[in-house]
């Protein structure tokens, strides 16, 4: 348990170091990074918290379309807004 906690502690500064250069990119690319994070969170909530999500076996193309659809929607909102 201590090793797992130590590993999580190391991931926070690592994420900050990897995310720092994203701040220098264009607003559209930044929106893409944020959209991906939002999509990943929505996917995890859907998969882990909704019992109905486990009634049907997962298919890779459905998961890919889930990510692509939200990413496209948020990128369109960023570029048009």
N, C-alpha and C positions, 0 to 999 in steps of 0.2 A: 504494500500500500504506500509505503514511503517512497519507493522508487517511482511509482505512478504519479504521485504528487510532485516529485522533483522533476519528472519529465514534463508535466504540465506547466510548471514554473518556467522551464527553459523555453517552451513554445511561445509564451507571451512576448518576450523581447525579440525572439526570432521573427515573429509575425510583424512586429513593429519595424524591424530592419528591412524586411522584404516589402512592406507596405509603403515605406518612405518614398522610394522612387516613383510610386504611382502618383504622388501628389504633383510631380512635375509634368505629368502627361496632360493631354487635352481633356476638356470637360466631358467629352463624349466617351473617351476611354475610361475615365474615372467612373462615369455612370455605368459602364459595362462591368467594371469590377464590383461596384456596389450592387448592381442587379444580380450578378452571379451569387453574391453572398446572400441576398434576399431570397433568391430561388432555392438555394441550398437549405436555408432555414425553413422555408415553406414546405419543401420536400420532406425534411426530417419531421416536422410537425404532422404532416399528412401520414407518413409511414408509421411513426411510432405512437401517436396519440389516438388515431382513429382506428377502431377495431375493424370497421368495414374495409379498410385498405388491405387487410390481410385475407379477405375472403377469396380473392382471385390471385392466382400466381402472377408474380411480377414478370413483365416482358420488357426487354431492353429498349425497344423502340418507343414504348409508351413513356418511359422515364426520360428518354432523349427529347421527345416532343414536349414534355412538361417543362424541361429546362429551356428549350429553344423558344417556346411560346412566351414565357415570362420575360426572357432576355430580350426578345424582339419588341414586346410591348413596352418595356421600360426604356429601351434605346430609342424607340420612336417618340416616346413622350419627351425624352431629353433633347432630341434633335429638333423636334417641332415646337417645343415649348420654350 
